[in-house]
Amino acid sequence: MGFCWTTIQVADLEKSIAFYRDVVGLPLVRRFVGGPGVELAFLGDGPTQVELICAPGRKTPGRVEGVTLGFEVASLEPRMALTAAHGYPVDKGPFSPNPSMRFFYVRDPDGVEVQFVENLKA
């Protein structure tokens, strides 16, 4: 069994695609109409992707607590600068709970928590 995707209901598909493409760094794999007024986009560079669904009248997540999407980056400082440059300030962190990792959090356009993790060389 493989993990395929995480689905997020979004209010503005363009803004969400821009976040996951330009801030997180995921390529847009496909985008299509899923029915009257419904549009979907899949982003990712591996077998697991982020699915964005924009449909009028559907509830978006808002500030979600207890669920985080985590992405590994080569270095935190350039990613923090990139997130800030795109209007997404650091929500929490950076933290270094042990000598092998550091991380920080931002919120996507719909309030979903996104974590960027730097694994440090021992």
N, C-alpha and C positions, 0 to 999 in steps of 0.2 A: 504494500500500500504506500502511496506517495501523497504528500501534502501539496495540493494544487494551487490554492490562492486564499487570500484574505479579502473579503468583500467589504467595501465602505460605501455607504450611501452618502452622496455629496450634494451640496447645494449649487455649486458652480463647477461644472466639469472642466472648463478651461483653466480655472485657477488651481484645481486639484491636480490636473495633469502637469501643469507648470511646476507645482511643488514637488511632486514625486519624480519628475524628469530632471528639473534644474537644480533642486536643492538636495534631494536624496541621491540622484544620479541613475535612476532606472530608465532604460529605454522604453519608449512607447511601442508595444508589440502589435496591438491591434485596437481599432476603435470602430464601433458600429452602432446602428439603430437597433434597439431590442424590442420595439413596439411603439405604439403611438405616444410620442412625447418622452420616450425612454432612450437614453444613450448610455453606452458602456465603453469603458476603456480598460485595457490590460497593460500593465507595465511590469517589467522585470527582465533579468538577464540570465535566468536559470529556470529550473523546473517549478519553482515557487514564485508566484506573481501577486501583485496587488491589483484587485479588480475594483474599479470605480463605477458606480451606477448613479446616474442623475435622472430623476423622474419627478415631475411636479407632484406635490402633495405627499411625497414620501418623507418620513422623518429622517433628519440627518443626526449623526451621533451626538453632537454637542460636546461638551467637555467630558470625555470618557475617563473614568477612573478604573484602575486595575487591569487595563489592557494596554500593552505597548508593542509597537513594531520596532524591532531592533535591526540596525544595519552597521556592519563593520566598515571602518574607514582607516586609511593609512595613518592619519594624524588629526587630532582634534582641533588644533588652532586654525588651520585653513578652513575646516568645515564650520566652525563657529563663525568665522568671518563671512563665509558664503551664506549661511543661514541669515545672519544679520543684514547682509547686503540685499537679500530678497525680502526683507521685512518680517523675518521670523526670529525674534530674539530668543536667547537661551531661556527656557522655562525653569529648569533645575540643573544644577551642577556648574562646572564639571566636578565629578567625584572620582576618587581613586581608592576603592575599597581594599585593594591588595596591590602588590607590586607588579602584577602581570596585566592590569587593565585600567583604563580610564574611560569615562563616558559622560555624556550630557544629554539633556532632553529638550525638544522643541514640540510645539503643537502644530499639526497640519491645519489647513484652512477650515476644517470642520471640527477641530478640537481633539483629534486623535493624537495620543502621545507617541512621539517618534524618538527613539534613542539611537545615538551615534556612539559606537564603541571603538576604541583604539586598543588593540592587543599589543602589549609591550614585550619587547624581546627580553628574555631572562638573562 
